[in-house]
Structures are given as structure tokens and as C-alpha cells.
Amino acid sequence: MRFGLTDGQPKNFDEIGKVYSVTRERIRQIESKTMSKLRHPSRSQVLRDYLD
């Protein structure tokens, strides 16, 4: 949703928050935590295997 992968239209935190009935701050926190996990070396190696 955030980057428009589902429908081609990027959404901001407010729009996503309304869909899931949570605040934009909570959406920001979820995104931040997810990005941190994806940047972790053990997880990034698994993702690299898909890209190669």
C-alpha cells in the first residue's frame, strides 16, 4: 500500500491508517520496525537469494 505495489497508487500514512483503523503514527512505527528487520544481515541474505 505504502509504495503502491497493490494498485499502483502510493498511499500516505493517514490513508493506510484509515484502512486499518489505526493512527498514522502506528503505521509509521510498523513501517520503521519492518524496514529495520529487512536491513538486518541475516534477513537480507535470504532476500538476496530471491533477487539473484
PDBQT receptor file of N, H, CA, C and O in Angstrom, charges set to zero:
ATOM      1  N   MET A   1       0.817  -1.188   0.000  1.00  0.00    +0.000 N 
ATOM      2  CA  MET A   1       0.000   0.000   0.000  1.00  0.00    +0.000 C 
ATOM      3  C   MET A   1       0.864   1.257   0.000  1.00  0.00    +0.000 C 
ATOM      4  O   MET A   1       0.654   2.170  -0.798  1.00  0.00    +0.000 OA
ATOM      5  N   ARG A   2       1.806   1.288   0.877  1.00  0.00    +0.000 N 
ATOM      6  H   ARG A   2       1.977   0.546   1.526  1.00  0.00    +0.000 HD
ATOM      7  CA  ARG A   2       2.613   2.493   1.063  1.00  0.00    +0.000 C 
ATOM      8  C   ARG A   2       3.295   2.915  -0.230  1.00  0.00    +0.000 C 
ATOM      9  O   ARG A   2       3.344   4.102  -0.553  1.00  0.00    +0.000 OA
ATOM     10  N   PHE A   3       3.820   1.947  -0.968  1.00  0.00    +0.000 N 
ATOM     11  H   PHE A   3       3.780   0.983  -0.706  1.00  0.00    +0.000 HD
ATOM     12  CA  PHE A   3       4.568   2.265  -2.174  1.00  0.00    +0.000 C 
ATOM     13  C   PHE A   3       3.788   1.980  -3.449  1.00  0.00    +0.000 C 
ATOM     14  O   PHE A   3       4.350   2.042  -4.543  1.00  0.00    +0.000 OA
ATOM     15  N   GLY A   4       2.514   1.671  -3.325  1.00  0.00    +0.000 N 
ATOM     16  H   GLY A   4       2.058   1.620  -2.437  1.00  0.00    +0.000 HD
ATOM     17  CA  GLY A   4       1.671   1.472  -4.491  1.00  0.00    +0.000 C 
ATOM     18  C   GLY A   4       1.830   0.130  -5.172  1.00  0.00    +0.000 C 
ATOM     19  O   GLY A   4       1.502  -0.002  -6.351  1.00  0.00    +0.000 OA
ATOM     20  N   LEU A   5       2.319  -0.860  -4.467  1.00  0.00    +0.000 N 
ATOM     21  H   LEU A   5       2.585  -0.753  -3.509  1.00  0.00    +0.000 HD
ATOM     22  CA  LEU A   5       2.530  -2.171  -5.087  1.00  0.00    +0.000 C 
ATOM     23  C   LEU A   5       1.228  -2.905  -5.370  1.00  0.00    +0.000 C 
ATOM     24  O   LEU A   5       1.185  -3.740  -6.274  1.00  0.00    +0.000 OA
ATOM     25  N   THR A   6       0.177  -2.621  -4.631  1.00  0.00    +0.000 N 
ATOM     26  H   THR A   6       0.212  -1.943  -3.897  1.00  0.00    +0.000 HD
ATOM     27  CA  THR A   6      -1.080  -3.343  -4.832  1.00  0.00    +0.000 C 
ATOM     28  C   THR A   6      -1.930  -2.746  -5.941  1.00  0.00    +0.000 C 
ATOM     29  O   THR A   6      -2.545  -3.479  -6.716  1.00  0.00    +0.000 OA
ATOM     30  N   ASP A   7      -1.971  -1.417  -6.022  1.00  0.00    +0.000 N 
ATOM     31  H   ASP A   7      -1.472  -0.821  -5.392  1.00  0.00    +0.000 HD
ATOM     32  CA  ASP A   7      -2.850  -0.790  -7.012  1.00  0.00    +0.000 C 
ATOM     33  C   ASP A   7      -2.181   0.297  -7.849  1.00  0.00    +0.000 C 
ATOM     34  O   ASP A   7      -2.849   0.987  -8.619  1.00  0.00    +0.000 OA
ATOM     35  N   GLY A   8      -0.877   0.450  -7.704  1.00  0.00    +0.000 N 
ATOM     36  H   GLY A   8      -0.335  -0.110  -7.078  1.00  0.00    +0.000 HD
ATOM     37  CA  GLY A   8      -0.160   1.452  -8.472  1.00  0.00    +0.000 C 
ATOM     38  C   GLY A   8      -0.244   2.861  -7.908  1.00  0.00    +0.000 C 
ATOM     39  O   GLY A   8       0.355   3.783  -8.461  1.00  0.00    +0.000 OA
ATOM     40  N   GLN A   9      -0.974   3.042  -6.822  1.00  0.00    +0.000 N 
ATOM     41  H   GLN A   9      -1.461   2.293  -6.373  1.00  0.00    +0.000 HD
ATOM     42  CA  GLN A   9      -1.135   4.351  -6.201  1.00  0.00    +0.000 C 
ATOM     43  C   GLN A   9      -0.506   4.351  -4.811  1.00  0.00    +0.000 C 
ATOM     44  O   GLN A   9      -1.032   3.715  -3.899  1.00  0.00    +0.000 OA
ATOM     45  N   PRO A  10       0.607   5.051  -4.636  1.00  0.00    +0.000 N 
ATOM     46  CA  PRO A  10       1.215   5.130  -3.300  1.00  0.00    +0.000 C 
ATOM     47  C   PRO A  10       0.263   5.784  -2.304  1.00  0.00    +0.000 C 
ATOM     48  O   PRO A  10      -0.468   6.710  -2.654  1.00  0.00    +0.000 OA
ATOM     49  N   LYS A  11       0.273   5.311  -1.088  1.00  0.00    +0.000 N 
ATOM     50  H   LYS A  11       0.867   4.559  -0.803  1.00  0.00    +0.000 HD
ATOM     51  CA  LYS A  11      -0.598   5.847  -0.036  1.00  0.00    +0.000 C 
ATOM     52  C   LYS A  11       0.259   6.470   1.060  1.00  0.00    +0.000 C 
ATOM     53  O   LYS A  11       1.380   6.029   1.312  1.00  0.00    +0.000 OA
ATOM     54  N   ASN A  12      -0.280   7.495   1.703  1.00  0.00    +0.000 N 
ATOM     55  H   ASN A  12      -1.191   7.852   1.498  1.00  0.00    +0.000 HD
ATOM     56  CA  ASN A  12       0.432   8.080   2.835  1.00  0.00    +0.000 C 
ATOM     57  C   ASN A  12      -0.019   7.395   4.123  1.00  0.00    +0.000 C 
ATOM     58  O   ASN A  12      -0.931   6.568   4.113  1.00  0.00    +0.000 OA
ATOM     59  N   PHE A  13       0.627   7.747   5.224  1.00  0.00    +0.000 N 
ATOM     60  H   PHE A  13       1.368   8.418   5.232  1.00  0.00    +0.000 HD
ATOM     61  CA  PHE A  13       0.326   7.097   6.498  1.00  0.00    +0.000 C 
ATOM     62  C   PHE A  13      -1.128   7.300   6.914  1.00  0.00    +0.000 C 
ATOM     63  O   PHE A  13      -1.743   6.392   7.473  1.00  0.00    +0.000 OA
ATOM     64  N   ASP A  14      -1.681   8.477   6.649  1.00  0.00    +0.000 N 
ATOM     65  H   ASP A  14      -1.181   9.214   6.195  1.00  0.00    +0.000 HD
ATOM     66  CA  ASP A  14      -3.084   8.739   7.006  1.00  0.00    +0.000 C 
ATOM     67  C   ASP A  14      -4.032   7.799   6.269  1.00  0.00    +0.000 C 
ATOM     68  O   ASP A  14      -4.939   7.226   6.873  1.00  0.00    +0.000 OA
ATOM     69  N   GLU A  15      -3.821   7.644   4.974  1.00  0.00    +0.000 N 
ATOM     70  H   GLU A  15      -3.084   8.110   4.484  1.00  0.00    +0.000 HD
ATOM     71  CA  GLU A  15      -4.697   6.793   4.166  1.00  0.00    +0.000 C 
ATOM     72  C   GLU A  15      -4.626   5.335   4.612  1.00  0.00    +0.000 C 
ATOM     73  O   GLU A  15      -5.652   4.660   4.702  1.00  0.00    +0.000 OA
ATOM     74  N   ILE A  16      -3.442   4.861   4.885  1.00  0.00    +0.000 N 
ATOM     75  H   ILE A  16      -2.609   5.409   4.811  1.00  0.00    +0.000 HD
ATOM     76  CA  ILE A  16      -3.280   3.477   5.337  1.00  0.00    +0.000 C 
ATOM     77  C   ILE A  16      -3.892   3.303   6.718  1.00  0.00    +0.000 C 
ATOM     78  O   ILE A  16      -4.539   2.291   6.986  1.00  0.00    +0.000 OA
ATOM     79  N   GLY A  17      -3.695   4.277   7.592  1.00  0.00    +0.000 N 
ATOM     80  H   GLY A  17      -3.170   5.099   7.373  1.00  0.00    +0.000 HD
ATOM     81  CA  GLY A  17      -4.269   4.226   8.932  1.00  0.00    +0.000 C 
ATOM     82  C   GLY A  17      -5.779   4.119   8.913  1.00  0.00    +0.000 C 
ATOM     83  O   GLY A  17      -6.362   3.399   9.724  1.00  0.00    +0.000 OA
ATOM     84  N   LYS A  18      -6.418   4.827   7.996  1.00  0.00    +0.000 N 
ATOM     85  H   LYS A  18      -5.945   5.411   7.337  1.00  0.00    +0.000 HD
ATOM     86  CA  LYS A  18      -7.882   4.757   7.895  1.00  0.00    +0.000 C 
ATOM     87  C   LYS A  18      -8.346   3.366   7.466  1.00  0.00    +0.000 C 
ATOM     88  O   LYS A  18      -9.360   2.867   7.954  1.00  0.00    +0.000 OA
ATOM     89  N   VAL A  19      -7.609   2.750   6.559  1.00  0.00    +0.000 N 
ATOM     90  H   VAL A  19      -6.786   3.155   6.162  1.00  0.00    +0.000 HD
ATOM     91  CA  VAL A  19      -7.966   1.400   6.102  1.00  0.00    +0.000 C 
ATOM     92  C   VAL A  19      -7.925   0.408   7.255  1.00  0.00    +0.000 C 
ATOM     93  O   VAL A  19      -8.802  -0.448   7.371  1.00  0.00    +0.000 OA
ATOM     94  N   TYR A  20      -6.913   0.519   8.107  1.00  0.00    +0.000 N 
ATOM     95  H   TYR A  20      -6.201   1.215   8.013  1.00  0.00    +0.000 HD
ATOM     96  CA  TYR A  20      -6.719  -0.434   9.199  1.00  0.00    +0.000 C 
ATOM     97  C   TYR A  20      -7.204   0.068  10.554  1.00  0.00    +0.000 C 
ATOM     98  O   TYR A  20      -7.021  -0.602  11.570  1.00  0.00    +0.000 OA
ATOM     99  N   SER A  21      -7.816   1.234  10.566  1.00  0.00    +0.000 N 
ATOM    100  H   SER A  21      -7.965   1.777   9.740  1.00  0.00    +0.000 HD
ATOM    101  CA  SER A  21      -8.364   1.828  11.799  1.00  0.00    +0.000 C 
ATOM    102  C   SER A  21      -7.310   1.998  12.893  1.00  0.00    +0.000 C 
ATOM    103  O   SER A  21      -7.541   1.674  14.058  1.00  0.00    +0.000 OA
ATOM    104  N   VAL A  22      -6.156   2.511  12.490  1.00  0.00    +0.000 N 
ATOM    105  H   VAL A  22      -5.968   2.775  11.544  1.00  0.00    +0.000 HD
ATOM    106  CA  VAL A  22      -5.097   2.849  13.438  1.00  0.00    +0.000 C 
ATOM    107  C   VAL A  22      -4.559   4.231  13.073  1.00  0.00    +0.000 C 
ATOM    108  O   VAL A  22      -4.864   4.764  12.006  1.00  0.00    +0.000 OA
ATOM    109  N   THR A  23      -3.762   4.799  13.964  1.00  0.00    +0.000 N 
ATOM    110  H   THR A  23      -3.514   4.366  14.831  1.00  0.00    +0.000 HD
ATOM    111  CA  THR A  23      -3.230   6.133  13.710  1.00  0.00    +0.000 C 
ATOM    112  C   THR A  23      -2.091   6.094  12.696  1.00  0.00    +0.000 C 
ATOM    113  O   THR A  23      -1.479   5.052  12.459  1.00  0.00    +0.000 OA
ATOM    114  N   ARG A  24      -1.827   7.245  12.112  1.00  0.00    +0.000 N 
ATOM    115  H   ARG A  24      -2.323   8.091  12.305  1.00  0.00    +0.000 HD
ATOM    116  CA  ARG A  24      -0.705   7.321  11.177  1.00  0.00    +0.000 C 
ATOM    117  C   ARG A  24       0.617   7.063  11.886  1.00  0.00    +0.000 C 
ATOM    118  O   ARG A  24       1.557   6.542  11.286  1.00  0.00    +0.000 OA
ATOM    119  N   GLU A  25       0.689   7.428  13.167  1.00  0.00    +0.000 N 
ATOM    120  H   GLU A  25      -0.075   7.851  13.654  1.00  0.00    +0.000 HD
ATOM    121  CA  GLU A  25       1.905   7.172  13.941  1.00  0.00    +0.000 C 
ATOM    122  C   GLU A  25       2.142   5.673  14.088  1.00  0.00    +0.000 C 
ATOM    123  O   GLU A  25       3.282   5.216  14.006  1.00  0.00    +0.000 OA
ATOM    124  N   ARG A  26       1.087   4.914  14.303  1.00  0.00    +0.000 N 
ATOM    125  H   ARG A  26       0.161   5.285  14.370  1.00  0.00    +0.000 HD
ATOM    126  CA  ARG A  26       1.227   3.457  14.429  1.00  0.00    +0.000 C 
ATOM    127  C   ARG A  26       1.692   2.859  13.105  1.00  0.00    +0.000 C 
ATOM    128  O   ARG A  26       2.522   1.950  13.093  1.00  0.00    +0.000 OA
ATOM    129  N   ILE A  27       1.169   3.356  12.002  1.00  0.00    +0.000 N 
ATOM    130  H   ILE A  27       0.494   4.094  12.011  1.00  0.00    +0.000 HD
ATOM    131  CA  ILE A  27       1.608   2.882  10.688  1.00  0.00    +0.000 C 
ATOM    132  C   ILE A  27       3.086   3.203  10.495  1.00  0.00    +0.000 C 
ATOM    133  O   ILE A  27       3.838   2.370   9.988  1.00  0.00    +0.000 OA
ATOM    134  N   ARG A  28       3.507   4.393  10.891  1.00  0.00    +0.000 N 
ATOM    135  H   ARG A  28       2.896   5.069  11.303  1.00  0.00    +0.000 HD
ATOM    136  CA  ARG A  28       4.912   4.775  10.787  1.00  0.00    +0.000 C 
ATOM    137  C   ARG A  28       5.793   3.848  11.617  1.00  0.00    +0.000 C 
ATOM    138  O   ARG A  28       6.866   3.440  11.174  1.00  0.00    +0.000 OA
ATOM    139  N   GLN A  29       5.332   3.517  12.832  1.00  0.00    +0.000 N 
ATOM    140  H   GLN A  29       4.460   3.849  13.192  1.00  0.00    +0.000 HD
ATOM    141  CA  GLN A  29       6.093   2.618  13.703  1.00  0.00    +0.000 C 
ATOM    142  C   GLN A  29       6.225   1.232  13.080  1.00  0.00    +0.000 C 
ATOM    143  O   GLN A  29       7.300   0.633  13.107  1.00  0.00    +0.000 OA
ATOM    144  N   ILE A  30       5.141   0.731  12.527  1.00  0.00    +0.000 N 
ATOM    145  H   ILE A  30       4.267   1.218  12.506  1.00  0.00    +0.000 HD
ATOM    146  CA  ILE A  30       5.158  -0.594  11.898  1.00  0.00    +0.000 C 
ATOM    147  C   ILE A  30       6.117  -0.596  10.710  1.00  0.00    +0.000 C 
ATOM    148  O   ILE A  30       6.910  -1.525  10.550  1.00  0.00    +0.000 OA
ATOM    149  N   GLU A  31       6.045   0.437   9.883  1.00  0.00    +0.000 N 
ATOM    150  H   GLU A  31       5.401   1.191  10.012  1.00  0.00    +0.000 HD
ATOM    151  CA  GLU A  31       6.945   0.523   8.736  1.00  0.00    +0.000 C 
ATOM    152  C   GLU A  31       8.406   0.590   9.186  1.00  0.00    +0.000 C 
ATOM    153  O   GLU A  31       9.268  -0.082   8.619  1.00  0.00    +0.000 OA
ATOM    154  N   SER A  32       8.670   1.389  10.190  1.00  0.00    +0.000 N 
ATOM    155  H   SER A  32       7.970   1.934  10.651  1.00  0.00    +0.000 HD
ATOM    156  CA  SER A  32      10.031   1.544  10.698  1.00  0.00    +0.000 C 
ATOM    157  C   SER A  32      10.585   0.224  11.223  1.00  0.00    +0.000 C 
ATOM    158  O   SER A  32      11.724  -0.137  10.927  1.00  0.00    +0.000 OA
ATOM    159  N   LYS A  33       9.789  -0.486  11.993  1.00  0.00    +0.000 N 
ATOM    160  H   LYS A  33       8.864  -0.193  12.234  1.00  0.00    +0.000 HD
ATOM    161  CA  LYS A  33      10.224  -1.773  12.544  1.00  0.00    +0.000 C 
ATOM    162  C   LYS A  33      10.448  -2.794  11.427  1.00  0.00    +0.000 C 
ATOM    163  O   LYS A  33      11.412  -3.559  11.464  1.00  0.00    +0.000 OA
ATOM    164  N   THR A  34       9.571  -2.802  10.453  1.00  0.00    +0.000 N 
ATOM    165  H   THR A  34       8.788  -2.180  10.424  1.00  0.00    +0.000 HD
ATOM    166  CA  THR A  34       9.696  -3.734   9.338  1.00  0.00    +0.000 C 
ATOM    167  C   THR A  34      10.959  -3.458   8.532  1.00  0.00    +0.000 C 
ATOM    168  O   THR A  34      11.683  -4.385   8.169  1.00  0.00    +0.000 OA
ATOM    169  N   MET A  35      11.220  -2.189   8.255  1.00  0.00    +0.000 N 
ATOM    170  H   MET A  35      10.632  -1.437   8.550  1.00  0.00    +0.000 HD
ATOM    171  CA  MET A  35      12.417  -1.841   7.491  1.00  0.00    +0.000 C 
ATOM    172  C   MET A  35      13.686  -2.205   8.261  1.00  0.00    +0.000 C 
ATOM    173  O   MET A  35      14.672  -2.631   7.660  1.00  0.00    +0.000 OA
ATOM    174  N   SER A  36      13.669  -2.042   9.567  1.00  0.00    +0.000 N 
ATOM    175  H   SER A  36      12.868  -1.696  10.055  1.00  0.00    +0.000 HD
ATOM    176  CA  SER A  36      14.825  -2.432  10.386  1.00  0.00    +0.000 C 
ATOM    177  C   SER A  36      15.071  -3.929  10.289  1.00  0.00    +0.000 C 
ATOM    178  O   SER A  36      16.214  -4.375  10.185  1.00  0.00    +0.000 OA
ATOM    179  N   LYS A  37      13.998  -4.696  10.325  1.00  0.00    +0.000 N 
ATOM    180  H   LYS A  37      13.070  -4.333  10.409  1.00  0.00    +0.000 HD
ATOM    181  CA  LYS A  37      14.135  -6.150  10.209  1.00  0.00    +0.000 C 
ATOM    182  C   LYS A  37      14.684  -6.533   8.843  1.00  0.00    +0.000 C 
ATOM    183  O   LYS A  37      15.533  -7.419   8.743  1.00  0.00    +0.000 OA
ATOM    184  N   LEU A  38      14.212  -5.881   7.800  1.00  0.00    +0.000 N 
ATOM    185  H   LEU A  38      13.523  -5.162   7.881  1.00  0.00    +0.000 HD
ATOM    186  CA  LEU A  38      14.677  -6.213   6.456  1.00  0.00    +0.000 C 
ATOM    187  C   LEU A  38      16.141  -5.838   6.249  1.00  0.00    +0.000 C 
ATOM    188  O   LEU A  38      16.836  -6.465   5.449  1.00  0.00    +0.000 OA
ATOM    189  N   ARG A  39      16.607  -4.832   6.956  1.00  0.00    +0.000 N 
ATOM    190  H   ARG A  39      16.042  -4.322   7.606  1.00  0.00    +0.000 HD
ATOM    191  CA  ARG A  39      18.006  -4.409   6.839  1.00  0.00    +0.000 C 
ATOM    192  C   ARG A  39      18.960  -5.299   7.628  1.00  0.00    +0.000 C 
ATOM    193  O   ARG A  39      20.171  -5.235   7.418  1.00  0.00    +0.000 OA
ATOM    194  N   HIS A  40      18.446  -6.116   8.520  1.00  0.00    +0.000 N 
ATOM    195  H   HIS A  40      17.462  -6.167   8.691  1.00  0.00    +0.000 HD
ATOM    196  CA  HIS A  40      19.294  -6.978   9.344  1.00  0.00    +0.000 C 
ATOM    197  C   HIS A  40      20.001  -7.985   8.433  1.00  0.00    +0.000 C 
ATOM    198  O   HIS A  40      19.370  -8.577   7.557  1.00  0.00    +0.000 OA
ATOM    199  N   PRO A  41      21.308  -8.182   8.636  1.00  0.00    +0.000 N 
ATOM    200  CA  PRO A  41      22.088  -9.046   7.742  1.00  0.00    +0.000 C 
ATOM    201  C   PRO A  41      21.524 -10.454   7.551  1.00  0.00    +0.000 C 
ATOM    202  O   PRO A  41      21.544 -10.973   6.436  1.00  0.00    +0.000 OA
ATOM    203  N   SER A  42      21.029 -11.073   8.606  1.00  0.00    +0.000 N 
ATOM    204  H   SER A  42      21.013 -10.651   9.513  1.00  0.00    +0.000 HD
ATOM    205  CA  SER A  42      20.533 -12.447   8.453  1.00  0.00    +0.000 C 
ATOM    206  C   SER A  42      19.296 -12.495   7.564  1.00  0.00    +0.000 C 
ATOM    207  O   SER A  42      19.109 -13.456   6.818  1.00  0.00    +0.000 OA
ATOM    208  N   ARG A  43      18.467 -11.493   7.632  1.00  0.00    +0.000 N 
ATOM    209  H   ARG A  43      18.619 -10.712   8.238  1.00  0.00    +0.000 HD
ATOM    210  CA  ARG A  43      17.269 -11.466   6.791  1.00  0.00    +0.000 C 
ATOM    211  C   ARG A  43      17.590 -10.981   5.383  1.00  0.00    +0.000 C 
ATOM    212  O   ARG A  43      17.002 -11.452   4.410  1.00  0.00    +0.000 OA
ATOM    213  N   SER A  44      18.517 -10.046   5.276  1.00  0.00    +0.000 N 
ATOM    214  H   SER A  44      18.995  -9.663   6.067  1.00  0.00    +0.000 HD
ATOM    215  CA  SER A  44      18.820  -9.506   3.954  1.00  0.00    +0.000 C 
ATOM    216  C   SER A  44      19.446 -10.576   3.063  1.00  0.00    +0.000 C 
ATOM    217  O   SER A  44      19.255 -10.544   1.847  1.00  0.00    +0.000 OA
ATOM    218  N   GLN A  45      20.185 -11.518   3.635  1.00  0.00    +0.000 N 
ATOM    219  H   GLN A  45      20.340 -11.544   4.623  1.00  0.00    +0.000 HD
ATOM    220  CA  GLN A  45      20.767 -12.593   2.833  1.00  0.00    +0.000 C 
ATOM    221  C   GLN A  45      19.683 -13.463   2.221  1.00  0.00    +0.000 C 
ATOM    222  O   GLN A  45      19.792 -13.868   1.064  1.00  0.00    +0.000 OA
ATOM    223  N   VAL A  46      18.651 -13.750   2.975  1.00  0.00    +0.000 N 
ATOM    224  H   VAL A  46      18.562 -13.421   3.915  1.00  0.00    +0.000 HD
ATOM    225  CA  VAL A  46      17.537 -14.547   2.449  1.00  0.00    +0.000 C 
ATOM    226  C   VAL A  46      16.883 -13.811   1.288  1.00  0.00    +0.000 C 
ATOM    227  O   VAL A  46      16.552 -14.423   0.273  1.00  0.00    +0.000 OA
ATOM    228  N   LEU A  47      16.697 -12.515   1.428  1.00  0.00    +0.000 N 
ATOM    229  H   LEU A  47      16.966 -12.017   2.252  1.00  0.00    +0.000 HD
ATOM    230  CA  LEU A  47      16.088 -11.730   0.359  1.00  0.00    +0.000 C 
ATOM    231  C   LEU A  47      16.985 -11.664  -0.870  1.00  0.00    +0.000 C 
ATOM    232  O   LEU A  47      16.492 -11.679  -1.997  1.00  0.00    +0.000 OA
ATOM    233  N   ARG A  48      18.293 -11.593  -0.666  1.00  0.00    +0.000 N 
ATOM    234  H   ARG A  48      18.695 -11.581   0.250  1.00  0.00    +0.000 HD
ATOM    235  CA  ARG A  48      19.222 -11.540  -1.796  1.00  0.00    +0.000 C 
ATOM    236  C   ARG A  48      19.138 -12.814  -2.630  1.00  0.00    +0.000 C 
ATOM    237  O   ARG A  48      19.294 -12.770  -3.851  1.00  0.00    +0.000 OA
ATOM    238  N   ASP A  49      18.896 -13.936  -1.982  1.00  0.00    +0.000 N 
ATOM    239  H   ASP A  49      18.770 -13.972  -0.991  1.00  0.00    +0.000 HD
ATOM    240  CA  ASP A  49      18.766 -15.193  -2.715  1.00  0.00    +0.000 C 
ATOM    241  C   ASP A  49      17.619 -15.127  -3.719  1.00  0.00    +0.000 C 
ATOM    242  O   ASP A  49      17.701 -15.724  -4.793  1.00  0.00    +0.000 OA
ATOM    243  N   TYR A  50      16.561 -14.412  -3.381  1.00  0.00    +0.000 N 
ATOM    244  H   TYR A  50      16.495 -13.927  -2.509  1.00  0.00    +0.000 HD
ATOM    245  CA  TYR A  50      15.436 -14.264  -4.299  1.00  0.00    +0.000 C 
ATOM    246  C   TYR A  50      15.766 -13.326  -5.457  1.00  0.00    +0.000 C 
ATOM    247  O   TYR A  50      15.228 -13.477  -6.554  1.00  0.00    +0.000 OA
ATOM    248  N   LEU A  51      16.636 -12.372  -5.218  1.00  0.00    +0.000 N 
ATOM    249  H   LEU A  51      17.073 -12.249  -4.327  1.00  0.00    +0.000 HD
ATOM    250  CA  LEU A  51      16.965 -11.385  -6.242  1.00  0.00    +0.000 C 
ATOM    251  C   LEU A  51      18.003 -11.883  -7.233  1.00  0.00    +0.000 C 
ATOM    252  O   LEU A  51      18.069 -11.390  -8.359  1.00  0.00    +0.000 OA
ATOM    253  N   ASP A  52      18.798 -12.833  -6.837  1.00  0.00    +0.000 N 
ATOM    254  H   ASP A  52      18.745 -13.233  -5.922  1.00  0.00    +0.000 HD
ATOM    255  CA  ASP A  52      19.858 -13.347  -7.730  1.00  0.00    +0.000 C 
ATOM    256  C   ASP A  52      19.344 -14.377  -8.700  1.00  0.00    +0.000 C 
ATOM    257  O   ASP A  52      20.110 -14.898  -9.510  1.00  0.00    +0.000 OA
TER     258      ASP A  52
